Structure formats: C-alpha cells, structure tokens
C-alpha cells in the first residue's frame, strides 16, 4: 500500500455485507500478501440485506449451478465455526436443518419434476412426497390443491449475523482493511478501473474493484457508466404466534405463489411473499401489520387453516436486490471495463450463495481455475440478451 493520502490496494471491495466479506476472506486466504480494502458505509448494518434476511439455504433449485452453490454452501457451513475462528472466538451460525418443503401443484408440476431429477443427479438429499407423506411432515397443511411436494432434508436456516461477523472478523484478522465510508464514484480511464472516490473527496487506487453493494449495486455501477438491471424491492416479514404447539420443528414450507412460512419453534412462525406491486425503494424500511392482515392472511389461511386464531407479534422489512433481467446472480468481470468485478443481483439468494460466490470471484480475480464454474451467470449474458431463468415460479 502507498502513502496514506492516496493509498493503493490490490483489490477494493465496495460493500461489507456477507458477500463482500466472503470475497475478501477468500482472496486473503488464497494469497496473504494481497492488500485488500472493504468499504462499508454503515458499520451498524441496519439496512443491510444480510442482517434482514430470513437466513434460509436450500438445494432445491432448477439451474445446475445454483444447486452446486448450495451444495458447496451447506458443506462449508458444517465447518464454518472452526474455519472462521479468531483465537478463541468462534462464530455460531446455528445451522438448523429442519428441511424445506416445496409444494407442487398443477402450475409448477413439470418444472418441479425436472428440478427434482436434476437435484438427484447431482447427489442432493431430496425426496418426492405424495400427499400422505406431506401430511406426515406438515400436518397443518391443507392438501386440497396439492399434487406432491419436494423435501430437502439438509436445507434449513442459519443466523445471518453470525455468517457476516464470521467472515468479517476472520478477514480482518488475516490483514484485510475495513474502511467505514461511502463510495461516491468508481474511477475509470480508457475502459480500465483505477480505483474509487469516497464521499469525503479522497481517492483509493486499485486496478480491481468489486461491486458487492447489494441493493445499492446499480447506484455504484452507474458511476462507471454500467447499467445493471437491478431494483431494490422491499420485502416485509411478519412474525406470528399461531396458537399451535407442534411437537417437532416443522420444515419451512414454500408455495408456487411465492408465499412461504418458517416454523421458528413452539407456536411462532415467520411468513412473507413477493407481490408484483412490492415497493421499489432505498428509504422505506417500515413494517406494518396491516400489510399482513390485508394481503397475506387470507392466502395463508387457505393453505394452513389452523392459523385462523393467530396473533401478530412483530416483523421487519428489508430489501431484495432483484435482478429484473432473469432473477439470477450477475457474477464476474464487466465486459469492456477491465478490473470491474460484479457480485450482484441475487434476488434474495445472496446469503445462501455467498460461500460459493466469494470463492468464485476470488478465483476469477487471481486467475485460478474455479472449483465451481459459474460462468453461466457472467454479466456478458445481459449484453447479449441471453437470460438464465431459474423457473416460472415466483422468486423466493
């Protein structure tokens, strides 16, 4: 690194959430001589999608590379506490593998069958259930519109803050610099990256800048004249007390409409869904119980009738960095701008994919052969108008 007035780094990462910190950790783990800076505008992470995530991870995808990322992530999480230990401090991600249950109806039957077949071919622990078997796993579910379900027994939920803290603290312990500031623009010259300018006005120099700014990624990219098809979509999660007391922890249950419901223990559940009129915003993180009562409860009652006497306890709202092009991640170097790497547009899947993506972006930067080839998600597909769709069902 050069003088403190205009420091130079090997890599600058914009965004210090789980994705940015995972990339930094993987870079420094590959090469501990690298000088790396993470720039994070808010050290409290109050609006960061990482901490506002439900923390779910699943292998039940329809695109091979998405499945492979989840398989890698689940395996990595099994040793996360040991891998990210700093002295005697070990992050506990509390990986609760209660399973994910995806309901199959007439609308998504063929798609689910194809996805299930691919998952089995890749060695996933997933079952195809008939209605009687579904009732065994989820006795409160109304089976009237159900043809089948897929059940991933290794799927589950983690503590998002522990994943972020684990990567961040480990990266810092290995020599990564965490800078609290806001990037005002990406500095470019003749189609090459030269660094970033901070709000205070001073520059940080680097030939490589990684955009890991989550929902704010399109704002960062636009300063380099890169137009990303990403919008910040508000998603509200509601915490309810159902009045029920299941004997065991129930699997998370997902419906083709985009509705999902997680059992948190005892009678407490969280639920949410995406809607076409969801607010696009960077400013509104308010949560309203009336949104649940007016637009979600009736649908929830149709599929889980025993929720007729529930009580709303609380809730929160966060942002999805929704890729409006095809709903999948945008990974790799932007064509015609050498040194500008993207890890963006995860559409709600960033926390579960950060383990594989962090490694992949580091491999690309260091010209290593990728452990998982994720080139299908290259930003070049946007320029060529070649979308990669996960499926026809709602993004969950």
N, C-alpha and C positions, 0 to 999 in steps of 0.2 A: 504494500500500500504506500502511496506517495504522501506528500505533506497534507496536514490536516485542513488546509484552506481549500484544497481541491483534491480530495482523496480518490484514488483509483482502486477499483476492485476487479477481480477476475469475473465475478458474477454478481449482479444486483437482482434481488427478487422483490417485486412490488406486491405486498400483501403478506401478512404474517399469521394467517389462519393455519389450519391443519395442512392445507395443500402447500402453501409456501414453506412452512417449516419442514414438511416431509421432503420437499425438493432439496432444501438446504442440508438437511441431515444426510440424505443420500449422496449429495455432492461431496461433502466433507468426509463422509465415510469412505468414499472411493479414493479421495485424494486429500489428505490432511494438510497439504501445502497451499490449498486454494484460499484466496482471500474473498470472503463472501459477505454480502450485506443483505439483510432483510429489512425492508422499510414498511413499518406498520403505523398507520395514522392514529389508531386508538388502542392503547395498551390495556384498556378495560375490556375490549372486545364486545361491548354492549350491543352492537348491531351486527356482529359477525355471524354469518350463517352457520359456522361451525358450532358455536355455543347454542344457537337457536334450533339446532337440528334435533330430530327425534332419536338419532343415533342408530338407525337400523342398517343392517348389512344382510345381503341375500345373494344367493347364486342363481335365483330364478329370473334370468334374462333370456332374450331370444337371439342376441348377437353374440357370437363366439367370444369375441374379445372382452365384452362386458362380463361374461361368465368367468373367463380366465382371470380378470382383475379381481373378482370376488373370491375365487378360489385362493389366489395369492394373498388377499387381504385376510381371509379367515385363518389361513395358516400363519401369517405374520402376527396376528393378534394373539395367537396361542403362546407366543414368547415375548409379547410386547413389553411387559413389565421388566423382564430381565434385560432385553435389548436396550431399553431406554433408561435404565438405572443410572443415576448420577450419584456416586458414592453410595450412601445407604438409602437414598431416596428413590423409591420405585413407584411409578405411576400405576394405579389400579384401574384398568378400563372396565372391570366388572362385566365382561362379555357374557351376557345372559342368553344362552342358546335355547330359547323356548320354541323356536321354529316359526316359520312363516307359512301361512295358508292362503293360497291364491284361488279364489272361487272361479270356476269355469262355467260359463253359461253359453247359450247358443251363439251370442255375439262374438265370443272370443275362443270358441272351442277348437277350431282348426289351428289357430295361432298357438294356443296353449299346447296342443299335441305336438306341433313341430318344435316348440321350445323345449318341452319335456324330453323329447327324443334326443335333441342336441345336448341337453344337460347330462343325460345318462351317458351319452357317447364320450363326454369329457370327464366322466368319473364322479359326477355330483351325487351327493346323498339326497335324493329327491324321490318322492312316491306319487303315484297317480291314485287318487282315492275316489271310491264311489260314494254316493250319498250316505249310506250306512256308516262307512268309515269316517266320513266328515263329522257326523253326529258324535262319534266317539271322541274326536279331537276337540270339537267345539259344540257342546250340547245346546247352547242357547241360539244357535243359528237357524233361521227359517229356511228350509231347504226347497221351498216351492219353485224357485226359478233357477235351481242349481242342477247341472248335469254331472259335475265332477269337481275335483279340486286337486291342485298340486301342493305338496307339503315338503318343505326343505327343513330337515331336522337340525342342520348345522347353522341355519340362519338365526339371527337374533339381534339384540340391541346392546350397545356399548355406551359408556359415559363419554360424551363428546369432549367435555373439558379436559378429561384425563388424556385423551389422544393428543389434543393440541398442546397441553402442558408437557407431555412426554416428549414429543418431537422438539418443541421449542427449547426446553431446558437441556436436552441432550445435544442439540445443535450448538447452543451457546457454549456448553462445556467443552465441545470439540474445537471451538475457536470462531464460530460464526458471529458476526456483529449484528445485533438487533438495534435498529435506529427508529426512534419514535418521531415520525414526521409525515408530511403529506406530499406526494409527488404531484407537481403542477404540470409537468410535461416530460415526454420521452425525447431525448436529444438525438437527432439523426443528421446524417450528412451523406449525400450521394448513395442512398439506399443501404447505409450501414448504421448500426447502433453506435452511439458514442457515450451513452450514459443517461442520467436523469437530472432534471432540475427540481429542487424542492421548493415548497411554498415560500420559505424564507429568502429564496433567491440564489443560494449557492448550489453548485453542481457536484454531482458524484459521477466519476468517469468509469466507464466499462464498455467493453466490446460486446458484452452479453447482458441483456435484460430479460427477465422472466416476468410475464404478466400472470400473477396468481391472485388478482384482486377481487375474486368472487363476483358478486353482483355489480361491483363498480368497474369490472374489467373493460366494458365498452368505453367508459369515460377515459380510462388510461390509454387504451389503444387509439382512440380518436386523436390524441395529441401527436401521434405518429402517422396520422392520416390512414389508419387502419380501421375499417368499418366492420365491427363484429355484430352478428345477428343475435344479440343477447339483450334481454329485457329483465329488469328487476321486478319479479312478481311477488306480491305479498301473499303469504300463506298463514292462516290462523289455525292454531291447535287449541282444542278445548279439553280440559281435564274434568272428568265426571266421576261421581260416586254412583254406581249403578244400583246399589242396594243388594246386589248379588254377592255371594261369597263362594267362588269356585274353590274346590278342594286343591287343585293344582294350578300352576301358572298356565294360562291358555296361550296358544300361538297367536301371533299377530295375524289379523285377517284382512285381506285385500279384495276389493271388488272391481269389476271391469269399468265401473263408472268413474273410478278414481277415489272412491271412499275407502278409508282404512280405519282400523281400530286396534289399539295396542292394549293388552292387559298389563297393568303395572304392578299388580299384587292386590290381594284382598278384593274389595269391590271397585277399585279405582282403574279407570281406563282413560286413554287419550284417543282422540279421534279428529280427523280432518279430511278434506278432499279438495281437489282443484276444480275450478269453475271457469268458464270462458270469460266471465266478467270480473275475474280477480283483478285487484287494483295493481297497476304498474306505478311504483313509487320508490323513492330513496328516503323519504321522510316519515312516512306513516307506519309506525310500529305499534299502534294502539290495538288493543284486543277488546272485543265487545261480545258479551254473552248473547245479545240479541241476534248476532250473525248465526250462532249455533241454533237458537230456537227457531229462527225464521227460515233458514235454508239448509239445515243439516239434520235436525232431529227427526223430521218426518221420514226422511230416507233411511236413517239409522234404525228407526222403529220397524220399517218394512223387513229388514234383514235380521234384526235382533229384537223381537217383540218384547222381551223381558226388560228392555230398557225404558219401559213406559213410566217408571217412577224414579227415574234418575234425578240427581241433583248436580247442578253445575258448580264445581269447586273453584276453578281458576282457568287460566290459559295464557297464551303468549302468541306473538306474531313474529315472523322472520321473513327473509327474502330468499326466493329461488332465483338463481342466475339461469333463467330459462333460455335455452338455445332455440330460437324460433325457426331455425333452418331445418333441423331434424331431431332435436331433443337429445343429442349425444354430445359428448365432450369434444372440445377442439384442442388438439394436442400437437405440439411441435413448432417448428420454425415457420414464421410467416413468409411466404414466397415474396421475393423481391425486397426484403428488408433483413439483411444478414444480421444475425445476432439477436433477433426479437423472437423469443420463445413464448408460447401460449400454453396455459393450463386452465382453460376456461369453459363456461357453458355447460356445467354438469347437470343442470336441470334437477337439482335435488339429490344427486348421487355423489357429490364431491367427497363427503366424509368417508363413505364406504370405499371409494376408489382412490383415496389419497395415498394409500400404501403402494399400490402398483404404479400409479401415475408419478409419484415422487421419484421412484426408481427409474422409470422410463425417461422422464425429462432429463434427469441427471445423466443417463446413458447417452441420450442424444447430444447433450452439450459436450460430453467428454469423448464422443465418437466411439462408444463401446457398442458391442453387439447386444441388442435388447434381450432381456430374459423373456419378455412377452412382447411380441410385435404388435404395436398399437397404431401402425401407420394408416390403418383404415380410417382413423379419426384425424388424419392430417388436415390442417387448415386449407390445403390445396383443394380439397373437395368442395369447399364453399365457392372458390373462384371458378371451378369447373362445373358448378351446379350438379354435384353428384352426391345427394343426401344418403345417409346411412340411417335407416329407420329401425328403431327397436321393435315397433309393432303398431297396430291400430288402436290399441287400448290407451287410456289416459296415462300421462306421465305420473308416476307415483314415487 
